[in-house]
Amino acid sequence: MSRMSRSERIGVMTKILLDQPNRIFTLNYFSELFGVAKSTVSEDVMLLRRALNTFNLGTLETVVGAAGGVKYKPQPGQNRISDFIQDLCEKLSDPERILPGGFLYMTDLLFMPNIAEQVGEIMAYKFQDTHPDFVITVETKGIPIALMTGRALNCPVVIARRDSKVTEGSVVTINYVSASSRRIQTMSLARRAVKQGQRALIVDDFMKGGGTAKGMIDLLSEFGVDIAGVGVMIATQQPEKKMVENYAALIELKQVDENGRKVVLEPADWIVEGDLY
Amino acid sequence: MSRMSRSERIGVMTKILLDQPNRIFTLNYFSELFGVAKSTVSEDVMLLRRALNTFNLGTLETVVGAAGGVKYKPQPGQNRISDFIQDLCEKLSDPERILPGGFLYMTDLLFMPNIAEQVGEIMAYKFQDTHPDFVITVETKGIPIALMTGRALNCPVVIARRDSKVTEGSVVTINYVSASSRRIQTMSLARRAVKQGQRALIVDDFMKGGGTAKGMIDLLSEFGVDIAGVGVMIATQQPEKKMVENYAALIELKQVDENGRKVVLEPADWIVEGDLY
């Protein structure tokens, strides 16, 4: 292979680094891949970092030491986050989404890969300094954003099941009370899925009373797992007091008026104010 | 903003194009973004394409006409696919994965974002010329690979539920017979999730008798949806005759010997032989 130009190297480097956010690649790796000196790779990294920063497309972090190298950190800029969440609120406020009982249809949006990916990157950005070992959600609708949060954090994703499945091996099951429906529900986690002492980031699509998140916290405590944080895409304004104390929501759902055909949602304060940490 | 160098433009262009595979971006878009002539953008595209091709990292396709522009097509090279699937087979053949009843524990791997993403890219590559309007799976374990297939194809993902949920609105439900367990199961799809005349790519993690895939085909026919293809990550060797005729599996599961503590899996022939279409 003839030696590549800097432009070509940077294209390839971007692909490799961005495909696996938060994974460290050594300068040696790129040096060998391209057949150039490490100092040349360093210059490539500096150029690429500057370019990404200019457009708020994330950043490259240099990690020093034996396991050192460079990694890509998604860092969606404040404007980008705020525009995206505002746009999502508009999509969600379509009265056609109102279901009987005052529920809001949002499965289609949650399962749009591009939307899930952006929500995941915002969650990852919000919680990156809590250093979770894995992301956890309970099936089903929260899975896409949990998966994309895991992708951005370079973490595995763990799923609590609604009922125990033979394909999960032995499981720990808890019953919990859904605050909103006031019904007893069940949640199971495979014994082999997590280890004592790990840290979990809980991610879900929707929080009303917080019973499900509380259920996940209780289930994880059975495994001796610590909670790094709780992030939900949408939290309802009412009840104001949730069953979990600390959580971050991207969107606040203020009202679903079934008769008046009206949905009111707003980006959370911290999204608007740019107070991302 | 001072004018960027070609290297910097290519870094940014790579990020934007690769974030949304198979989505067309006009040359004008980049021309305005960078403040350079369209001819310069064309040259950037050519350079980036050559660099990606050199490393088997996919390609850039130029689309002519009014809606024309450039798009990124994931195109994992033959060696890359074959190495990845071989490695996955090794991971899956760990006897520790054998569960009571001869089942294989694989949830952890399915929910590793990086594994799901690579499986999704292979599925997308295999089925890209079938032009599906959406990717569909039935909850739960197939969701990550379905989502990543949708991401690579720039398609929405649709989920059939095991039971009907109030958050899905009105649904169509069918009962079907699981070929392997010989039990009657239920599957529901929200009325608003799909439209008549669309084409569906069915993706799932595992096929034994093919009853679930057959169930999805029957359910979609109730909606007047055509089948673009059926792709599964793993298909069992037995029974040889499945309830669906045409499907592509990435891996063949030959044996799970619970007493002998042995799992035998192999990459599918078309993966090994490079006969990817």
Contacts between the chains, C-beta under 8 A, distances in Angstrom:
chain1	res1	chain2	res2	distance
A	1	B	54	6.6
A	4	B	51	6.3
A	4	B	54	7.2
A	5	B	47	7.1
A	6	B	7	4.8
A	7	B	6	4.8
A	7	B	7	4.8
A	7	B	10	4.7
A	7	B	44	7.5
A	7	B	47	5.2
A	7	B	48	7.6
A	7	B	51	7.6
A	8	B	10	7.8
A	8	B	47	5.8
A	8	B	48	7.4
A	8	B	50	6.6
A	8	B	51	3.6
A	8	B	54	7.5
A	9	B	51	7.4
A	10	B	7	4.7
A	10	B	8	7.8
A	10	B	10	5.4
A	10	B	11	4.8
A	10	B	14	7.6
A	11	B	10	4.8
A	11	B	11	7.2
A	11	B	13	7.8
A	11	B	14	5.0
A	11	B	47	7.1
A	11	B	48	4.4
A	11	B	51	4.4
A	11	B	52	6.5
A	12	B	51	5.1
A	12	B	52	6.9
A	12	B	54	7.6
A	12	B	55	5.4
A	12	B	57	6.5
A	13	B	11	7.8
A	14	B	10	7.6
A	14	B	11	5.0
A	14	B	14	3.8
A	14	B	15	5.8
A	14	B	18	7.5
A	15	B	14	5.8
A	15	B	18	5.9
A	15	B	52	6.6
A	15	B	55	8.0
A	15	B	57	5.1
A	15	B	58	7.6
A	16	B	57	7.7
A	18	B	14	7.5
A	18	B	15	5.9
A	18	B	18	6.4
A	18	B	19	7.7
A	19	B	18	7.7
A	19	B	117	7.6
A	20	B	114	6.2
A	33	B	55	7.8
A	44	B	7	7.5
A	47	B	5	7.0
A	47	B	7	5.2
A	47	B	8	5.8
A	47	B	11	7.1
A	48	B	7	7.6
A	48	B	8	7.5
A	48	B	11	4.4
A	50	B	8	6.6
A	51	B	4	6.4
A	51	B	7	7.6
A	51	B	8	3.6
A	51	B	9	7.4
A	51	B	11	4.3
A	51	B	12	5.1
A	52	B	11	6.5
A	52	B	12	6.9
A	52	B	15	6.6
A	54	B	1	6.6
A	54	B	4	7.2
A	54	B	8	7.5
A	54	B	12	7.6
A	55	B	12	5.4
A	55	B	33	7.8
A	57	B	12	6.5
A	57	B	15	5.0
A	57	B	16	7.7
A	58	B	15	7.6
A	99	B	166	7.0
A	99	B	167	6.9
A	99	B	168	8.0
A	99	B	169	4.8
A	100	B	166	7.9
A	100	B	169	7.7
A	101	B	166	6.0
A	103	B	166	5.7
A	103	B	167	5.2
A	104	B	167	7.7
A	105	B	167	6.9
A	105	B	168	7.2
A	105	B	169	5.5
A	105	B	190	7.6
A	105	B	192	6.8
A	106	B	167	7.7
A	107	B	159	6.9
A	107	B	167	6.9
A	107	B	168	6.3
A	107	B	190	6.7
A	107	B	193	7.2
A	108	B	156	6.8
A	108	B	158	8.0
A	108	B	192	7.5
A	108	B	193	6.7
A	111	B	147	7.0
A	111	B	150	7.7
A	111	B	156	6.3
A	111	B	157	4.3
A	111	B	158	6.8
A	111	B	159	6.2
A	112	B	156	5.3
A	112	B	157	7.5
A	113	B	147	5.7
A	113	B	148	7.5
A	113	B	150	4.7
A	113	B	151	3.6
A	113	B	154	8.0
A	113	B	155	7.8
A	113	B	156	7.6
A	113	B	157	6.5
A	114	B	20	6.1
A	114	B	151	7.4
A	114	B	154	8.0
A	116	B	147	6.7
A	117	B	19	7.6
A	117	B	151	7.0
A	139	B	139	6.3
A	139	B	140	4.7
A	140	B	139	4.7
A	140	B	140	6.0
A	140	B	143	7.3
A	140	B	159	6.7
A	140	B	161	7.0
A	141	B	167	7.3
A	143	B	140	7.3
A	143	B	143	4.9
A	143	B	144	7.2
A	143	B	147	7.7
A	144	B	143	7.2
A	144	B	147	5.3
A	144	B	157	7.5
A	147	B	111	7.0
A	147	B	113	5.7
A	147	B	116	6.7
A	147	B	143	7.7
A	147	B	144	5.3
A	147	B	147	6.3
A	148	B	113	7.5
A	150	B	111	7.6
A	150	B	113	4.7
A	151	B	113	3.7
A	151	B	114	7.4
A	151	B	117	7.0
A	154	B	113	7.9
A	154	B	114	8.0
A	155	B	113	7.8
A	156	B	108	6.8
A	156	B	111	6.3
A	156	B	112	5.3
A	156	B	113	7.6
A	157	B	111	4.3
A	157	B	112	7.5
A	157	B	113	6.6
A	157	B	144	7.5
A	158	B	108	8.0
A	158	B	111	6.8
A	159	B	107	6.9
A	159	B	111	6.2
A	159	B	140	6.7
A	161	B	140	7.0
A	166	B	99	7.0
A	166	B	100	7.9
A	166	B	101	6.0
A	166	B	103	5.7
A	167	B	99	6.9
A	167	B	103	5.2
A	167	B	104	7.7
A	167	B	105	6.9
A	167	B	106	7.7
A	167	B	107	6.9
A	167	B	141	7.2
A	168	B	99	8.0
A	168	B	105	7.2
A	168	B	107	6.3
A	169	B	99	4.7
A	169	B	100	7.7
A	169	B	105	5.5
A	190	B	105	7.6
A	190	B	107	6.7
A	192	B	105	6.7
A	192	B	108	7.5
A	193	B	107	7.2
A	193	B	108	6.7
